[in-house]
Amino acid sequence: MNDENRSSSRYLLTPTSAQWTSLPLRRSRRFAGNISLAITAATLLGIFLGFEHWLDDDAPSWHGEYRLLDMLGLSSIALIIATSIFGWLFARYMVFLAPLFLGYAAIVHSLDSGAEAPFWWLGTVIALAWGLYDLSSLVRQTRQVGELAHSLSGSKTIELTEDSDDDLSFSAGVDVVLAVVWWGLASAGWWWTFTVFAKEKGATAAQIEETAYADFIAAASVIASAFGLLLLLRAVTSWWARSTVGVHVWHVPLAQGPLIDFGSLQGVPTGWISNDPERPVARCVCAAELIQMYPHDAEEIRESFDVAASPHCPIHGIDAINSMSPEEFAHSADQAWLWAAESPWPSSQGQGSGSTVVLGFTGAAFTGYYATIDNEGRVYTGDESERVEEFTGQQLDEPEALAAPPLGVIDKIDLHGSGFSGSALRYKHSRAWFVADETPADALTTTG
């Protein structure tokens, strides 16, 4: 039975923009994986050309009786060929899988005293060296995140909700559970492999070449075994990162760092309102005006949960925005309809209710969960428990931020007192614009 009052305390860390942007980024997982994939394909191509294997089309797959090493050797070749062709589909895992698959081929060919063995080993060593080099970037980042966390840790703590605490526990063990599942599949695959091989063992290539398939089952079993090892390594890496950094709550500044910018987590874009068809807002004409403009889309508009706010609406219009006192506006600054469609979202970096935080960030090994601070001042990860995405310098499909219009300004409202890192500009004939501080985290420190 769950205890609704159960919670745990974590340090609340607020790095400055300079501290956050100084953390090193890792290279793209797809880029790193494609390098490993290229090493695998180059090894296969080099051996194919060097040993003139295009002349083997009419030759039997093995000579003499079908042996265990024949079966394993054929499975290693099938695995490498399939990886070279289809590896781009799971390129993000290839940094780990490439040296494992190449090493499997190298071991089997060495046991069979194959002339190709040294070249398989060469590919294995190159892929392993690249994998270790890539791993070093994760280690370096984790250590710097740990140093930053330790420098920011202090007396400021915050409570987690029960669900948030459970999310951390789940994330710590899920990879181990999944590894066991993969190894269960691998065990079944290997049992099937040797069951089939027992029927084929000792036959000649001419007798069973058309029906032999133990090698294909073995290749699939190697893949399942490898993914089990991958998940176990990820669990160990995550455990090491948590022990190095600690599990904290982070107030991340708007400056770009090792996480994808999450300053706009709100579900409704600026200039729009939530339109619950079953709970209409009295005197709101936003949906009705849209239906009048687009009568053919009336049914879709009525059923939509988000609609553009009308500038003429007595509840969500421009006059309604400008009739608010500065205090009323600041208190409502997290409402999407207040802001022009081109305006950035007001960045909530305070420590009050609704503030956006990251729970458990330790670097790339565990990016943590999106979370907010609820009305009771506790960290809440929400029903979806969404993981934060790592930023690796990739191009983001986001429009370039526009500057606030210089003309028609009515007033400027300081929003720091309401937990936002910037100010609002109100206009005579348009919705408000949010103007963020140049260094939002530092501004918060001085005003908080």
Secondary structure, DSSP 8 states (H G I E B T S, - for coil): ---TT--EEEEEE---HHHHHTS-----HHHHHHHHHHHHHHHHHHHHHHTTGGGGTTS-SSSSS--HHHHHHHHHHHHHHHHHHHGGGGGGGHHHHHHHHHHHHHHHHHHTT-TTHHHHHHHHHHHHHHHHHHHHHHHHHHHHHHHHHHHH-SS-EEEE-HHHHHHHHHHHHHHHHHHHHHHHHHHHHHHHHHHHHHHHTT--HHHHTTT--HHHHHHHHHHHHHHHHHHHHHHHHHHHHHHHH---EE---SS--SB---TT--SS-TTEEE--TTS--TT--HHHHHHHH-GGGHHHHHH-SEEE--TT-TTTSHHHHHTS-HHHHHHTTT-GGGB-TTS----B-SSSTT-EEEES--BTTB--EEEEE-TTSEEE-TTTT-B--B--S------------SSSEEEEEE-GGGTBSEEEEEESSS-BEEEE-SSHHHHHHHH-
